Amino acid sequence: MNDDRILTKIDELGRATLTLNRPELHNAFDDALIATLVEALKGFERDEQVRVVMLAANGKSFSSGADLNWMRRMADYTFEENLADANGLAELMKVLANLSKPTVALVQGAAIGGGVGLVVCCDIALATEQASFCLSEVKLGLIPAVISPYVATAIGARATRRYFLTAERLDAREALRLGLVHEVLADREALAARAEALSRAMLQNGPRAMAAVKELVAEVAHAWLDDDLIADTAERIAEMRASAEGREGLSAFLEKRQPSWVRG
């Protein structure tokens, strides 16, 4: 799906790139664009050829969050209309965070409000030195409620309280220190090269295993370490060992060959 606002591409190796393409509006989104993003991500989820998903943006900014015209419309919305809007954004964040394919955010500029939400919902976040981040909702008398679980997971509750309350702008190095991003690169060229290397590395891995790893982390990250959790983790590895992918991976290792899923 290619249109003026979002560009999607899937290469011969199965790497899908979704690019925000409203540079003149700092890649802000509204309800219609949110629905389009959800549709694109669900399409990647269904496509068995897609192995890795990368989220990028054209222009100076990564995403400034809510579009100004959308915010003007919101000012006259009823509670029910606002709730429907919020649920649309919540679905976008949920779909992105729960995608079974690995996701990589390429942050080349400013990410504001909901734009930060897109970043923290990805499995891996890369940023240039020029990137910046701001959770600015309180400046408008609002709160970043929909993205809050993902931000808190990324940087912890204490840091989340601080930056939700102050609406300070973070540079790329501070974002790295907090865990908001994983790596900082010198410029866009270095950003693209690192994304290329990481995506190729993930193409060497079992696709079902990577999906299972994402489910595993979601289950164990905040779970109480008790007998039920221990039993669950044992069952998960037993299932993977007995799966076709697990058997192929072990056979390939013992036979000193590449497994059948390797690309690139």
C-alpha positions in Angstrom: 0.0 0.0 0.0 1.5 3.3 -1.1 -0.2 6.7 -0.7 0.8 10.2 -0.1 1.0 9.8 3.7 2.5 6.3 4.2 4.9 4.4 2.0 5.3 0.7 2.4 7.9 -1.6 0.8 8.8 -5.3 1.1 12.1 -6.3 -0.3 13.2 -9.7 -1.7 14.5 -10.8 1.7 11.1 -10.2 3.4 12.1 -6.9 5.1 9.1 -4.6 5.3 9.6 -0.8 5.7 6.7 1.5 6.7 7.7 5.1 6.1 5.7 8.1 7.5 5.6 10.5 4.6 4.1 13.8 5.8 7.3 15.8 6.2 5.7 19.2 5.7 3.5 18.3 8.8 6.3 16.7 10.8 4.7 13.3 10.2 1.8 14.1 12.5 -1.1 11.7 12.5 -4.9 11.9 12.7 -7.6 9.4 13.1 -7.6 8.5 9.3 -3.8 8.1 9.3 -3.9 5.9 12.4 -6.4 3.6 10.7 -4.1 3.4 7.7 -1.1 2.5 9.9 -3.1 -0.2 11.6 -4.2 -1.6 8.3 -0.6 -1.6 7.0 0.8 -3.3 10.2 -1.9 -6.0 10.1 -1.1 -6.6 6.5 2.6 -7.2 7.5 1.4 -9.6 10.2 -0.6 -11.7 7.8 2.1 -11.8 5.1 4.2 -14.9 5.7 6.9 -13.5 3.5 7.5 -10.6 5.9 10.2 -11.4 8.4 11.2 -8.0 9.8 9.3 -4.7 10.0 11.1 -1.3 10.0 9.4 2.0 10.9 10.9 5.1 9.4 10.0 8.6 8.5 10.8 11.1 5.8 11.8 14.7 6.5 13.1 16.6 9.5 10.9 15.0 12.1 10.1 11.4 13.0 6.6 12.2 14.2 5.2 15.2 16.1 2.2 13.1 17.3 -1.3 14.5 16.9 -2.1 16.6 13.8 -3.1 20.2 14.7 -6.3 19.9 12.6 -7.2 16.7 14.4 -6.7 18.4 17.7 -8.9 21.3 16.6 -11.7 18.8 15.9 -11.2 17.1 19.2 -11.9 20.3 21.0 -15.5 20.0 20.0 -15.8 16.2 20.5 -18.1 14.7 23.1 -16.7 12.2 25.6 -17.9 9.3 23.4 -16.2 10.7 20.3 -13.0 11.3 22.3 -13.2 7.8 23.6 -13.5 6.4 20.1 -10.5 8.4 19.0 -8.5 7.3 21.9 -9.4 3.6 21.2 -8.1 4.1 17.7 -4.7 5.3 18.9 -4.7 2.5 21.5 -5.2 -0.1 18.8 -2.3 1.3 16.8 0.0 1.0 19.7 -1.2 -2.4 20.6 -0.9 -3.8 17.1 2.6 -2.4 16.8 3.7 -3.6 20.2 2.2 -7.1 19.7 3.3 -7.7 16.1 4.8 -11.2 15.9 7.6 -10.0 13.6 10.6 -8.1 15.0 10.2 -4.3 14.7 12.9 -1.7 14.4 12.3 2.1 14.7 14.6 4.4 12.8 14.4 7.8 14.5 16.0 10.5 12.4 14.5 13.5 14.1 12.0 14.8 16.7 9.5 12.3 18.2 6.8 14.1 20.2 3.9 12.7 22.2 2.4 9.8 20.3 5.5 9.8 18.1 7.4 8.6 21.2 4.7 5.9 21.6 5.6 4.5 18.1 9.2 4.4 19.1 8.7 2.5 22.4 6.3 0.1 20.9 9.0 -1.2 18.6 11.3 -4.0 19.7 14.5 -2.1 18.7 14.9 1.7 18.5 17.8 3.3 16.7 18.3 7.1 16.7 20.6 9.6 15.1 22.4 12.2 17.1 19.9 14.7 15.7 16.9 12.9 17.2 15.0 14.3 20.2 12.1 13.2 22.3 9.4 15.0 24.2 6.3 13.8 26.1 4.6 17.2 25.9 0.9 16.4 26.6 0.7 18.2 30.0 1.6 21.5 28.2 -1.8 21.2 26.6 -3.6 20.2 29.8 -3.7 16.6 28.5 -2.0 13.3 29.6 -0.1 10.7 27.5 -2.4 7.9 28.8 -2.6 5.6 25.8 1.2 5.4 25.4 2.0 5.3 29.1 2.2 1.5 29.5 4.8 1.3 26.7 6.8 4.3 27.9 6.9 2.9 31.5 8.0 -0.5 30.3 10.8 1.2 28.3 12.3 3.6 30.9 10.7 2.6 34.2 8.0 4.2 36.3 10.2 6.8 38.0 11.7 8.3 34.8 8.2 8.1 33.2 6.8 10.2 36.0 9.5 12.8 35.6 9.2 13.3 31.9 5.4 13.1 31.8 5.4 15.8 34.5 8.1 18.1 33.1 7.6 17.7 29.4 11.3 18.2 29.0 12.9 17.6 25.7 15.4 14.7 25.7 18.3 14.5 23.3 19.4 11.3 21.8 22.1 10.6 24.3 19.7 11.0 27.3 17.2 8.8 25.5 19.9 6.2 25.2 20.8 6.4 28.9 17.2 6.0 29.9 16.6 3.0 27.6 14.2 4.9 25.3 16.4 3.9 22.4 19.0 1.2 22.1 21.7 2.8 19.9 22.6 6.3 18.8 24.2 6.7 15.3 26.0 9.7 13.9 23.6 10.5 11.0 21.0 9.1 8.7 23.5 7.2 6.6 24.8 5.4 9.7 21.2 4.8 10.9 20.3 3.1 7.6 23.5 1.0 7.7 22.9 -0.2 11.3 19.3 -1.1 10.5 20.5 -3.0 7.5 23.0 -5.0 9.6 20.4 -5.7 12.4 17.7 -6.8 9.9 20.1 -9.1 8.1 21.1 -10.6 11.5 17.5 -11.3 12.3 17.0 -13.0 8.9 19.3 -15.7 10.1 17.0 -16.5 13.0 14.0 -18.8 13.2 10.9 -16.7 12.5 8.7 -18.8 14.7 11.3 -18.7 17.5 11.5 -14.9 17.3 7.7 -14.6 17.5 7.8 -17.0 20.5 10.6 -14.9 22.1 8.4 -11.8 21.9 5.5 -13.7 23.6 7.9 -15.1 26.2 9.2 -11.6 27.2 5.7 -10.2 27.4 4.7 -13.0 29.8 7.7 -13.1 32.1 8.8 -9.4 32.3 6.3 -8.6 35.1 5.3 -12.0 36.3 5.9 -13.4 39.8 8.7 -16.0 39.8 6.7 -18.9 41.1 6.2 -22.6 40.2 3.6 -21.8 37.6 6.0 -19.4 35.8 8.8 -22.0 35.9 6.5 -24.7 34.6 5.3 -22.4 31.8 8.8 -21.6 30.6 9.7 -25.3 30.6 6.6 -26.0 28.5 7.5 -23.3 26.1 11.0 -24.6 25.4 9.7 -28.1 25.1 7.2 -27.0 22.5 9.9 -25.2 20.5 12.2 -28.2 20.6 9.5 -30.5 19.3 8.4 -28.0 16.6 9.4 -28.4 12.9 11.5 -25.2 13.2 13.2 -26.4 16.3 14.0 -29.8 14.8 15.3 -28.1 11.6 17.5 -25.7 13.6 19.1 -28.5 15.6 19.6 -30.7 12.6 21.2 -27.8 10.7 23.6 -27.2 13.6 24.6 -30.8 13.9 25.0 -31.2 10.1 27.0 -27.9 9.9 24.7 -26.3 7.4 22.4 -23.3 7.4 18.8 -23.8 8.4 16.1 -23.6 5.8 14.8 -20.2 6.9 18.0 -18.2 6.5 17.8 -15.4 4.0 20.4 -13.0 2.7 
